Amino acid sequence: MKTLKLTAILTLVIFMNSGCLDQKNLKTENNHPVLNDVAAINLIINVDNRTTTSLNGKWPAIVDLFETGFYDYRYQENKWGFFDNYKPKNKSERVEYDFDTSQKLNVPGDWNSQYERLFFYEGTVWYKKSFDYKKKENKRIFVYIGAANYQTIVYLNGKKLGIHEGGFTPFNFEITDLIKEKDNYLVLKVDNKRKREAVPTVNTDWWNYGGITREVLLVEVSDTFIRDYFIQLKKGSLNTIAGWVQLDGSKKQQSITIEIPEAKIVNTVRTDDNGLAKFQFDAELDLWSPENPKLYDVVIKSETDTLKDTIGFRTIETKSSKILLNGKPVFLRGICIHEQKPNAPGRAYGPEDAETLLGWAKEMNCNFVRLAHYPHNEHMVRAADKMGLLVWSEIPVYWTITWQNKDTLNNALNQLTEMITRDKNRASVILWSMANETPPSDARNKFLLALHDRARQLDDTRLITAAMEKTYHEAEFTPVLNDPFGQHVDVLGCNEYIGWYYKKIEDCVKYNWKSIYDKPLIISEFGAGAKAGFHADKYTMWSEELQEYLYIEQVKMLENIDILAGVSPWILMDFRSPKRMLPEVQDYWNRKGLISPDGKKKKAFYIMQKFYKKIKDAQK
Ligand code: GCU
């Protein structure tokens, strides 16, 4: 047996060294697909610090309900689709579409909030952007899309570049050999139709905002450039930086220098024949925390490229039911946030939106935000880095996903990979959440375990969690956290709506929470709806007083949960939902916000502000 085993190992070692091992077929011990062990996809990170040309602005757009611009009347892909941007050659030629005389849509921006007749629209919209580009010697060009919801096909000058699925993560395509000096036309087919097998599936309690919802940039890079890197403190160490740099291009083997000038760090490594260099070096650093959101200028230099980033350094771990930030217990004083624009309609996307939303969280004395239920735009996590807010980041594996569908799993794995690839150098991000309120079953457990394995593989420094809800009750007011996925996560998330969806508000204080796991618990949602400005007694539904009463009673319960390491009430601000139809109260708004969409704070806001101030002062 021994000989056989040894041979097997040798074979694997030889096979891997030859570089011919197909990484896609490697399986983890849980028999789940794994990517190569580092830069998993060709996503370019840190685009804001690169040479870019913005294509943001007003794009001509064609609303194409029956996908006439894509399928012919036999429902076959049309060779002369709208991606061709065809113009009639003479007055007799028939062409039944024209971008340049079509309506315009702002990019970035969802289409639902730009035209009344698109408010409920779910389907395809074609976008076209014409531009010239002066290409430089030895430069490569990529088109980078911050996000487009939900499925996007990208064409340049009539040629299909590729397709992307997922409405909340970035993607890019190389266009070096396709781009012309004059009259380029970039066409995007964006389709936000909900599909049973998609991620998320057809049923969500948030608006299905469609469109190019984040920036579109042309990214100009060197022939061989620094595409991806991971520079963070090594898991469990306060003074060792560990990471890697991944080059993209023909000159694979290069000398790479990582500099942190303020910390007097200069470290040189060499990339291998895959363009990858892993490193580890000592570093005496001023650690990042909400109280001290210290960010360092980091300069990564190769022989052909130089890239700057601003990175904070901290550790995050758990010990029994505590979360440890830089080795010390921290209580997460949080709030949930949807990507709903404050003081204006539609999907939030810009730095101003981030500052407003996170500014309100800081005003509530938060040190933590749960960015629900999908990866938010990069401005949010970079603002959290600067403002000192810890972040829970999540993929939209929400409610009743088609757990047995392999394509669904690969889609979720891809969105998870894109989320981690983009944000793995952000000190504020401490939790990767695999899911929200998914009903336990063997298929679901296996699906979530595959996500867990991928997250662990891509980033072993952060904590893994999920917002679970399944609890059985030992007695009427004794819920026991026992979700089977709880055995794999580092931190238990649990959504509960005591006093709103079940039981009475006055029952909150009777609850005695237990867990079969010796792990930290975050109550990742609780809440109640209230129409801002509607006042009545505390038993009147939709009054600010009822919401305030529920928060008062919930806080009493929270103070009695000894494994509680954090809380993020649902939710900072009212948000659009197709499931909330009560006229005069909801009108397609979920009213659980502590702030109204036009910035009015409801009475319950001050309950959390006071609760968190008490915790904050007690820690001084
Ligand atoms: C659930 C869910 C949220 C939803 C909330 C509500 O917990 O996670 O997405 O909006 O409840 O009912 O308002």
Residues whose N, C-alpha, C, O or C-beta is under 5 A from the ligand:
A	BS01	GCU	D205 E437 N495 E525 K592
